[in-house]
Amino acid sequence: MADYDVDLFVIGGGSGGVRAARIAAEYGARVMLAEEYRLGGTCVIRGCVPKKLLVYASRFHGEFEDAAGFGWTVPHASFDWSTLIANKDKEIARLEAAYGGTLAKAGVKVVKNRGVLRDAHTVELSNGERVRAAYVLIATGGTPSYGDHIPGLEHAITSNEAFYLKEFPRRIVIQGGGYIAVEFAGIFAGLGSHVTLVYRGENILRGFDDDVRSHLRSELEARGIKVITGCKVAAIEKAGAHFSAHLAGGNHVTADQVMFATGRKPNTAKLGLKEAGVELANDGAVAVNKYSRTSTENVYAVGDVTNRINLTPVAIREGHAFADTVFGGKPTAVDHTNVATAVFSEPEVGTVGLTETQARAVLPRTDIYKATFKPLRATLSGRDTRVLMKLVVDGMSDRVVGCHVVGEGAAEMAQLAAVAVKMGASKADFDATVALHPTAAEELVTMRKKTASHVREAAE
Ligand SMILES: Cc1cc2nc3c(=O)[nH]c(=O)nc-3n(C[C@H](O)[C@H](O)[C@H](O)COP(=O)(O)OP(=O)(O)OC[C@H]3O[C@@H](n4cnc5c(N)ncnc54)[C@H](O)[C@@H]3O)c2cc1C
């Protein structure tokens, strides 16, 4: 390693890169990290954290409405977008500085530059400097992808811009059906926008359990979000200060903003991967083995750029495991099974494990336990809402292989249910757990009645 300027060069200062750099430095490695935009990456700057802050802001609307049934009179509430964005920006700047502080304390040298590979051991910075590294970690994340080109696409914003809008959009069209589209639909609707969600598939949240998808859709519609599926925005026309989103099929929707949340693509372009002999998978992501090693022996990749499970805690785990493997003498492969995930929509989705469809495809017998009910709070608030809870159980072993919740607190529930599912808890273990009353989560340990049982035919 003495022949090199540094032991490790990390390209990208997001969730995965920052964790890897810090842990490697703590193992005694000489580490340099290049970040071309802002330290903290997508999650901190324009992803999870600012998103959740906007979600909190959007939920006050419902709280004010619900308060009346509990005897409160709330005088006319008004909302100021610029105050919210300024406060959010202040918090994000604080976090960004904290990330810088953590890296400095660990002895990582941070350069605010773009870094590209010139060969497997050479990183060239945008200031022209070349650094020779024994190991290189690619942690460049992903970026919004717009899908097919359409006329007027230049008028569309993505989640990147949505966090910094100068004016609050009174009307917004959001194209997409994934979690980012659904979350922003809830944010803007809660803050007072007229939201139209347009998705080309048959229902929102592809990949989630089908009951979750249909339940959430009806909850979104009950909150005034117009959901149009089987359709897409075919063109965007600027009409004065507004936009006209022309839908395939002929209709159009007038809006102050048109947002595309149509997926993300790994940041691999113009990174010098070919020069370093780093191969890509068919989906355009960096191909890696279970230790996150690429086709080039000293080059590794973690996080969204590898398109495994694109979530912050996964990128962090992968970054940590990389440092343990290469600099800590502890080869560590990340276990990507039973990772809990949430959609911070209104109401929330929390989920871990297999969907019913996935379970049916792999298990000889699948038992389903399902309940929908009006939450206690809605009895006085009068809100027309229902909670969905569903357990997917391996009918042969009685093991709970999936847990899906739509309702208030679903994300918090999924995190804890994930411990049980990861440990291999059986339905009998859930049943043996005494309920905590009155909660919504108690339903998860009191669902005795099987709602469906599916036996997989040999030919399936
Ligand atoms: C709107 C939104 C909401 C999200 N919400 C959640 C959530 O609630 N929960 C969750 O777990 N995940 C969420 N995610 C996903 C999460 O943000 C990512 O999974 C996570 O940030 C991935 O970390 P990473 O280190 O792989 O990449 P990133 O965090 O994207 O970091 C990559 C960094 O590399 C930098 N970079 C790229 N190329 C170069 C280069 N050549 N030179 C130097 N620097 C470079 C980028 O500027 C960036 O800072 C959300 C994402 C979005 C977009």
The ligand as an SDF file (V2000), in Angstrom:
LIG
                    3D

 53 58  0  0  0  0  0  0  0  0999 V2000
  -36.9010   11.3960   -2.6850 C   0  0  0  0  0  0  0  0  0  0  0  0
  -36.1970   10.2260   -2.0580 C   0  0  0  0  0  0  0  0  0  0  0  0
  -36.6450    9.7150   -0.8590 C   0  0  0  0  0  0  0  0  0  0  0  0
  -35.9990    8.6450   -0.2650 C   0  0  0  0  0  0  0  0  0  0  0  0
  -36.4850    8.1660    0.9110 N   0  0  0  0  0  0  0  0  0  0  0  0
  -35.8540    7.1270    1.5200 C   0  0  0  0  0  0  0  0  0  0  0  0
  -36.3140    6.6600    2.7700 C   0  0  0  0  0  0  0  0  0  0  0  0
  -37.3000    7.1560    3.3230 O   0  0  0  0  0  0  0  0  0  0  0  0
  -35.6420    5.6340    3.3550 N   0  0  0  0  0  0  0  0  0  0  0  0
  -34.5440    5.0600    2.7690 C   0  0  0  0  0  0  0  0  0  0  0  0
  -33.9560    4.1560    3.3520 O   0  0  0  0  0  0  0  0  0  0  0  0
  -34.0990    5.4890    1.5570 N   0  0  0  0  0  0  0  0  0  0  0  0
  -34.7260    6.5100    0.9380 C   0  0  0  0  0  0  0  0  0  0  0  0
  -34.2570    6.9620   -0.2680 N   0  0  0  0  0  0  0  0  0  0  0  0
  -33.1260    6.2470   -0.9050 C   0  0  0  0  0  0  0  0  0  0  0  0
  -31.7860    6.6910   -0.3120 C   0  0  0  0  0  0  0  0  0  0  0  0
  -31.6600    8.0850   -0.4050 O   0  0  0  0  0  0  0  0  0  0  0  0
  -30.6480    5.9900   -1.0390 C   0  0  0  0  0  0  0  0  0  0  0  0
  -30.8640    4.6060   -1.0280 O   0  0  0  0  0  0  0  0  0  0  0  0
  -29.2910    6.2890   -0.4110 C   0  0  0  0  0  0  0  0  0  0  0  0
  -29.0380    7.6630   -0.3770 O   0  0  0  0  0  0  0  0  0  0  0  0
  -28.1920    5.5610   -1.1860 C   0  0  0  0  0  0  0  0  0  0  0  0
  -26.9310    5.8860   -0.6640 O   0  0  0  0  0  0  0  0  0  0  0  0
  -25.6660    5.8400   -1.6060 P   0  0  0  0  0  0  0  0  0  0  0  0
  -24.4890    6.0840   -0.7140 O   0  0  0  0  0  0  0  0  0  0  0  0
  -25.6800    4.6390   -2.4330 O   0  0  0  0  0  0  0  0  0  0  0  0
  -25.8290    7.0560   -2.6270 O   0  0  0  0  0  0  0  0  0  0  0  0
  -26.1370    8.5760   -2.4060 P   0  0  0  0  0  0  0  0  0  0  0  0
  -26.6530    8.8750   -1.0590 O   0  0  0  0  0  0  0  0  0  0  0  0
  -26.9460    8.9990   -3.5710 O   0  0  0  0  0  0  0  0  0  0  0  0
  -24.7090    9.2650   -2.4800 O   0  0  0  0  0  0  0  0  0  0  0  0
  -23.9580    9.3030   -3.6600 C   0  0  0  0  0  0  0  0  0  0  0  0
  -23.1030   10.5580   -3.6250 C   0  0  0  0  0  0  0  0  0  0  0  0
  -22.1190   10.4830   -4.6430 O   0  0  0  0  0  0  0  0  0  0  0  0
  -21.9410   11.7580   -5.2140 C   0  0  0  0  0  0  0  0  0  0  0  0
  -21.3280   11.5300   -6.5170 N   0  0  0  0  0  0  0  0  0  0  0  0
  -21.8790   10.9240   -7.6070 C   0  0  0  0  0  0  0  0  0  0  0  0
  -20.9660   10.8290   -8.5860 N   0  0  0  0  0  0  0  0  0  0  0  0
  -19.8130   11.3730   -8.1060 C   0  0  0  0  0  0  0  0  0  0  0  0
  -18.5130   11.5530   -8.6410 C   0  0  0  0  0  0  0  0  0  0  0  0
  -18.1990   11.1040   -9.8680 N   0  0  0  0  0  0  0  0  0  0  0  0
  -17.5770   12.1720   -7.8860 N   0  0  0  0  0  0  0  0  0  0  0  0
  -17.8790   12.6070   -6.6290 C   0  0  0  0  0  0  0  0  0  0  0  0
  -19.0820   12.4660   -6.0770 N   0  0  0  0  0  0  0  0  0  0  0  0
  -20.0370   11.8340   -6.8010 C   0  0  0  0  0  0  0  0  0  0  0  0
  -23.3400   12.3300   -5.2400 C   0  0  0  0  0  0  0  0  0  0  0  0
  -23.3070   13.7440   -5.3130 O   0  0  0  0  0  0  0  0  0  0  0  0
  -23.8980   11.8280   -3.9140 C   0  0  0  0  0  0  0  0  0  0  0  0
  -23.6710   12.7590   -2.8740 O   0  0  0  0  0  0  0  0  0  0  0  0
  -34.8680    8.0590   -0.8970 C   0  0  0  0  0  0  0  0  0  0  0  0
  -34.4070    8.5600   -2.1090 C   0  0  0  0  0  0  0  0  0  0  0  0
  -35.0610    9.6360   -2.6940 C   0  0  0  0  0  0  0  0  0  0  0  0
  -34.5680   10.1660   -4.0020 C   0  0  0  0  0  0  0  0  0  0  0  0
  1  2  1  0
  2  3  1  0
  2 52  2  0
  3  4  2  0
  4  5  1  0
  4 50  1  0
  5  6  2  0
  6  7  1  0
  6 13  1  0
  7  8  2  0
  7  9  1  0
  9 10  1  0
 10 11  2  0
 10 12  1  0
 12 13  2  0
 13 14  1  0
 14 15  1  0
 14 50  1  0
 15 16  1  0
 16 17  1  0
 16 18  1  0
 18 19  1  0
 18 20  1  0
 20 21  1  0
 20 22  1  0
 22 23  1  0
 23 24  1  0
 24 25  2  0
 24 26  1  0
 24 27  1  0
 27 28  1  0
 28 29  2  0
 28 30  1  0
 28 31  1  0
 31 32  1  0
 32 33  1  0
 33 34  1  0
 33 48  1  0
 34 35  1  0
 35 36  1  0
 35 46  1  0
 36 37  1  0
 36 45  1  0
 37 38  2  0
 38 39  1  0
 39 40  1  0
 39 45  2  0
 40 41  1  0
 40 42  2  0
 42 43  1  0
 43 44  2  0
 44 45  1  0
 46 47  1  0
 46 48  1  0
 48 49  1  0
 50 51  2  0
 51 52  1  0
 52 53  1  0
M  END
$$$$
